[in-house]
């Protein structure tokens, strides 16, 4: 075998003899179970035969390639039902096999060994190479075959491989196994489509097969061969590939059925393994087939998906070409909503021929003129706003605002616009006129949020630069082809951010155009156009552009502006003031004469117009006619308007109060605002005094204005009938109160019961202001809580032991006596506390718990005078006792515990002071005489509440 291989270039050498010898070696390896070695023999034979074919094509003579190899009378597909086709091998041995028959036999042997090796995915992979290479060899060797014969052979061979592979599973590379199978399904589908075109089997109703096409079908079916007697039964009793092809070529309905089955099988397999791009490519062919079937409603969705897929991948030519098919589909469906949108995209395409673009743009104009319904569409495919700016970003009211627009027309010809409008909305005061800066979500692209954004990315080329490659001489080339040096850039994977799923476009909604700037009968030429729109502004505020609208007949092209521009319409706010006529401040409780002054510099008010003074309900306004309206008698430009009226507000319990007054008029863009401040002429306060059980109420009135007020007839009352007010002041006496002067009234409170804890007090006094001789009433309301005296506290300090007098630095006994003032005595506890004093020092704890039993309780504490003289008694404070757990446990041990000091923390936790007047301290003003220790010493004496060092 090696010797024969070395002599392959010698005259008289034959490939068939060499093939048979090396195949015998392969048979031996197969019998021994060495399938890999057997496979190598067939691969070497395959490579050697291919080399001879290349040599023949290049022009070198190959004597053993006889006419039998170069003739093709049968195009029966490959058969994988038997491991060895003895009949076919005998034909090869007798030099009667054609190229296709030899290739069928060689590949069937390779498939048999690959199945024995458990590599069905390798069979599917090699099948595609086998089909392409064999067809290429037939074409290059110029073997004469009838039209469609190679397609029949490819179809039958592909289905044979697919049906045989169904018996096996590839556990190692399942994804690749299904990928190769899907490719074979798609290849078979394409070959069947070519046969349908050739034989007149396409599903158009008006096209029927001609007589020559029927003859061609008979010729093709006769060359497929006949069924062999020992063909095995296929899986699931499926028909043999040649029978399936004969059925497909028998009628249009059969062809349509089988073609759709193959197409669905290929598309479903690609989707099953996640190859959605490949599946979407098939959907376009499916859509076009549905179009030929007369079912555009089924084709529309597939074409739309194909357009999106091509657009995602950046193939603009494929996308726009498919969009033409989509437009034809929507035109057949008479879809008046989707067709204009697709036609708009076609007219603005930069890759389609100008004739197609003009055709669809003219049809779009015709539809817009003849349609009775208004069709809103997005303007961005055809017309875009490149730049927009206001000539004056701030204008005055009743002036003209101008906006300059740079508009780009992407169409192939002029666009005649009936109207171009730019709507704007008034910005509320709470909104920010600046664009909000926020982080965008990761699934949005920059072009959707930034106007006129052109991403800096390397675009996919629509034209691929190619260069020819020739091996050998130009006259006798061995191999020729084309190559691309930028294949990596052209075939790179599109970034995932750019190929995100295109969501459904939101419906185009036309906004409110009550506020808009518009222009009529404008022609937009292809490319950039600059137009100026103007409008007189009659409102005041900040206005922001919102939407761009182009009207062409009944077609509305709308674009919501991504970046909104704002302008301001304003006017000069006139100065408005309200001042008192006879004093500096406005006073509560009296009518104040005021003067309203308004600058009439740019208001242009006319005679007879009215101004309304708008205030809150508690501020009274009175003009000359008793209403809130001021009438203009005479209006002169560049002069001020002045009006007189009165303001009144009742006296309240506050030093001052501010009011905002609005002056409204129909000619004012917004009301004029001015502020006034009222001051209270009188400030009231109250205080409760205690003398043992007796209670006194003092109400003081203090002047707070420069004007004098005469007070008379004070009264105090309450809603509680058990309490009586006895006036201790002279009720008929009149008092004149000036600024910073105070008048006090005193009442004694007599209560008939001990159950009154809270008491509302209503005080009234009549007053007359010196500025108006009219008597009014001043009212003051207060609340007195816990005003009854609960405890009487008496403190005494006496010397201890044989001492007759209290001496400095010697312990004395301080006795604290607490007496309950209620008649129904109840056992109670209070906390006492001796306050820090610079005259006395307490021996031991300064605070403790005191039991009040039978209305009386006392405790004795050792104190020591720090200095000598007539000293005030130590100050004692009584507090309420708040029960806690520790004290309760202590009571359970001894029901009558002796008064004992409490820890400081316990006292602080349970400290709750009495309110003013609940405890009467009877000894608060008493003193005790403290003598020094020795006569010849210095002492500190208290003289006129001052410490004085006195030598004795």
WOFENHU-V88764 format. One record per backbone hydrogen bond with DSSP energy under -1.0 kcal/mol. CO is the residue of the C=O (numbers start at 1). NH is the residue of the N-H. If there is no record, write none. Layout:
((CO,NH) (CO,NH))
This chain:
((1,5) (2,6) (3,7) (5,8) (7,10) (10,13) (14,18) (15,19) (16,20) (17,21) (18,22) (19,23) (20,24) (21,25) (22,26) (23,27) (24,28) (25,29) (26,30) (27,31) (28,32) (29,34) (30,33) (33,35) (34,38) (35,39) (36,40) (37,41) (38,42) (39,43) (40,44) (41,45) (42,46) (43,47) (44,48) (45,49) (46,50) (47,51) (48,52) (49,53) (50,54) (51,55) (52,56) (53,57) (54,58) (55,60) (56,59) (62,65) (64,66) (66,70) (69,99) (84,86) (85,89) (86,90) (87,91) (88,92) (89,93) (90,94) (91,96) (92,95) (98,102) (99,103) (100,104) (101,105) (102,106) (103,107) (104,108) (105,109) (106,110) (107,111) (108,112) (109,113) (110,114) (111,115) (112,116) (113,117) (114,119) (115,118) (119,123) (120,124) (121,125) (122,126) (123,127) (124,128) (125,129) (126,130) (127,131) (128,132) (129,133) (130,134) (131,135) (132,136) (133,137) (134,138) (135,139) (136,140) (137,141) (138,143) (146,149) (148,152) (149,153) (150,154) (151,155) (152,156) (153,157) (154,158) (155,159) (156,160) (157,161) (158,162) (159,163) (160,164) (161,165) (162,166) (164,167) (165,168) (173,177) (174,178) (175,179) (176,180) (177,181) (178,182) (179,183) (180,184) (181,185) (182,186) (183,187) (184,188) (185,189) (186,190) (187,191) (188,192) (189,193) (190,194) (191,195) (192,196) (193,197) (194,198) (195,199) (196,201) (210,214) (211,215) (212,216) (213,217) (214,218) (215,219) (216,220) (217,221) (218,222) (219,223) (223,75) (228,231) (234,237) (235,238) (240,244) (241,245) (242,246) (243,247) (244,248) (245,249) (251,255) (252,256) (253,257) (254,258) (255,259) (256,260) (257,261) (258,262) (259,263) (260,264) (261,265) (262,266) (263,267) (264,268) (265,269) (266,270) (267,271) (268,272) (269,273) (270,275) (271,274) (274,276) (275,279) (276,280) (277,281) (278,282) (279,283) (280,284) (282,286) (283,287) (284,288) (285,289) (286,290) (287,291) (288,292) (289,293) (290,295) (295,299) (296,300) (299,303) (300,304) (301,305) (302,306) (303,307) (304,308) (305,309) (306,310) (307,311) (308,312) (309,313) (310,315) (314,316) (315,319) (316,320) (317,321) (318,322) (319,323) (320,324) (321,325) (322,326) (323,327) (324,328) (325,329) (326,330) (327,331) (328,332) (329,333) (330,335) (334,336) (335,339) (338,342) (339,343) (340,344) (341,345) (342,346) (343,347) (344,348) (346,349) (353,357) (354,358) (355,359) (356,360) (357,361) (358,362) (359,363) (360,364) (361,365) (362,366) (363,367) (364,368) (365,369) (366,370) (367,371) (368,554) (375,556) (377,558) (379,383) (382,410) (384,408) (387,406) (389,404) (393,568) (395,570) (396,399) (399,537) (401,535) (402,391) (403,533) (404,389) (405,531) (406,386) (406,387) (407,529) (408,384) (409,527) (415,524) (417,522) (418,521) (419,551) (420,519) (421,549) (422,517) (423,546) (425,544) (428,431) (441,444) (445,448) (446,449) (446,450) (450,453) (455,457) (467,483) (469,481) (471,478) (471,479) (479,471) (481,469) (483,467) (486,490) (487,491) (495,499) (515,424) (517,422) (519,420) (522,417) (524,415) (527,409) (529,407) (531,405) (533,403) (535,401) (537,398) (541,569) (542,427) (543,567) (544,425) (546,561) (547,423) (548,559) (549,421) (550,557) (551,418) (551,419) (552,555) (554,375) (555,552) (556,377) (557,550) (558,379) (559,548) (565,545) (567,543) (568,395) (569,541) (570,397) (575,599) (577,597) (579,595) (586,679) (592,647) (593,581) (594,645) (595,579) (596,643) (597,577) (598,641) (600,638) (606,609) (609,632) (611,630) (612,664) (614,662) (616,619) (620,648) (622,646) (623,626) (627,623) (628,613) (630,611) (632,608) (636,639) (639,600) (641,598) (643,596) (645,594) (646,622) (647,592) (648,620) (649,589) (652,654) (655,680) (657,678) (659,676) (661,674) (662,614) (663,672) (664,612) (665,668) (672,663) (674,661) (676,659) (678,657) (679,588) (681,704) (683,702) (685,700) (687,698) (689,696) (691,694) (694,691) (695,749) (696,689) (697,747) (698,687) (699,745) (700,685) (701,743) (702,683) (703,740) (708,770) (709,737) (710,768) (711,735) (712,766) (715,764) (717,762) (720,723) (722,752) (724,750) (726,748) (730,733) (735,711) (737,709) (738,741) (741,703) (743,701) (745,699) (746,728) (747,697) (748,726) (750,724) (757,786) (759,784) (761,782) (762,717) (763,780) (764,715) (765,778) (766,712) (767,776) (768,710) (772,774) (776,767) (778,765) (780,763) (782,761) (784,759) (790,821) (791,920) (792,819) (793,922) (794,817) (796,815) (798,813) (800,803) (806,931) (807,810) (812,863) (813,798) (814,861) (815,796) (816,859) (817,794) (818,857) (819,792) (823,825) (828,852) (830,850) (831,879) (832,848) (833,877) (839,866) (841,864) (846,834) (848,832) (850,830) (852,828) (853,856) (855,820) (856,853) (857,818) (859,816) (861,814) (862,843) (863,812) (864,841) (865,809) (869,871) (869,930) (871,928) (875,835) (877,833) (879,831) (880,912) (884,888) (885,889) (886,890) (887,891) (888,892) (890,894) (900,849) (903,907) (904,908) (905,909) (906,910) (912,880) (915,918) (918,790) (918,791) (920,793) (926,873) (928,871) (930,869) (931,808) (935,937) (937,952) (939,950) (941,948) (946,943) (948,941) (950,939))
